[in-house]
């Protein structure tokens, strides 16, 4: 896994050993950033459930004005810190559950990447929390990574959001949503 573009281009990243996280594949990350490339520069970017930090660090490398990473797993936090040090990128790391982190934020987020553990309701719950705390504006983009597209779409259907794009890469689905 590596940083694909920007200031830290080519930097190889550390990954977490074991089954606790599953890193977003470089080809999925590259496709994602090709889709959102015009929105990243100058944005406030939030990478929830950061794992190794690869998505948020990619955003920082590509010129996000402010990048926020959130992770509660101790082992993952250690990997993120090593990756921040290796890339020399300026990011904010919250070492806590996403709910507590969201309650600390006091500004609207431009882009939110949500890659929670699969087989959970955390995608739905985190989007609901973002809406409840009024952290999104009408232009904010939320991207959910999942392997259960139908289930996640059914869950978020009851929220005040609209799907603007969907992509599939092998078993990985990216669902792009905005506030209604």
HUGI-V282222 format. One line per field, one symbol per residue. ss: DSSP state (2 for helix, 1 for strand, 0 for the rest). phi: phi as a letter, one per 40 degrees, with the letter a starting at -180 (. if undefined). A space follows every 10 residues. Layout:
ss->???
phi->???
This chain:
ss->0100000000 0100000000 0000022222 2222222222 0001111100 0002222222 2000011111 0002222222 2222222000 0111000222 2222000011 1111000000 0222222222 2200011111 1111110022 2222220000 1111111110 0111111110
phi->.accagdbdg ccbcbccgbc bbcccdcccc cdcccbdccc dgccbbbcfc gcgdcccccc cchdcabbbb abcdcccccd cccccccfcc bbbccacdcc cccccbacbc bbbbbcdcgb cccdcccdcd cdcfcbbccc bbbbbabbdd ccccccdccc bbcbaabbbg ccbbbbbbcc
